[in-house]
Amino acid sequence: MVIAEISRRNLFLASSAIAGGLTMQQIMIETAEAATPQSDIKSPGFKRFKFGDFEITTFLDGLRPGDGPYPTFGANQSQEKMGELMRANFLPETKFVNGFTPILVNTGSELVLFDTGFGADGRQNGFGQLEANMKAAGYTPDEVNVVVITHMHGDHINGLINGGAPAFPAARYVAGEIEYDYWTDPARTGTPAENGAKAVSTKVKPLAEKTTFIKAGDAVVPGITSEAAYGHTPGHLIFHVESAGKHLVITADTANHYVASLQRPDWEVAYDTDKAMGAATRKKVFDMIAADRLPFIGYHMPFPSVGFVEKQETGYRFVPVTYQFDV
Ligand SMILES: [Zn+2]
């Protein structure tokens, strides 16, 4: 607070106040307190870093606070054990905030988006912020060349189509063949997967003609290759991103809680279609990431959702990226 900022009205009030017996210092303190209201403007929703010849940006599509992590995580354990693990990691025992992180890789010749968030349908609940955060980061949705779908849960596919129109109108699409076949199989009718199948029929099916359905191991564009990570869903894919000697892994939903699923990979996750396979895949993928000391980006890791893991006696310790890519 400097005197120059005191408005003419305040000067008038100040002279009256001095006349009323207040010193200039007292007036300035009062003005300063009134001049700085608290702000609920949200933190910036993107993080960008150089990676070899690529540039990678992660976006926060939204945050979902709720109850948990037990029993969504750890249903094959006791609530007490989960409480203990959360306490040891300075997290609340019965509350959990989930985040959603689409990723944009600028290869220098193409913009490749991984997953789409909740889209316009989610905005009334505070989700669907990918588009706004892309714009804040200097991109528009019509610049996206390729949209890759790691798997077909709603938080990954709902942003494909907004109000009947493709959200990324110039893009071609890449998705797993096994995943698409699973969700479009009429056998899903009348099962717990029925709602998921309906979402695929409204959000993915209309784009099928512009979609390349890949097998695990296939490349998306030069430098980006898929790998099978089945269990979370029957056709769940992860992606290796390699450029100029650098290598990271987009792990999608292989682990969905940075403590419950990484420190205790065997603890069941309600979202996993095949819980035993989900756990086996978690250990296989994060053993590889830990052994090779690779950075990874996880869709539900704490934003900006980029980190490393250190293998421990049981599971892995999540180490968030700080300045590693800035030096
Ligand atoms: Zn997810």
Residues whose N, C-alpha, C, O or C-beta is under 5 A from the ligand:
A	BS01	ZN	H153 D155 D253
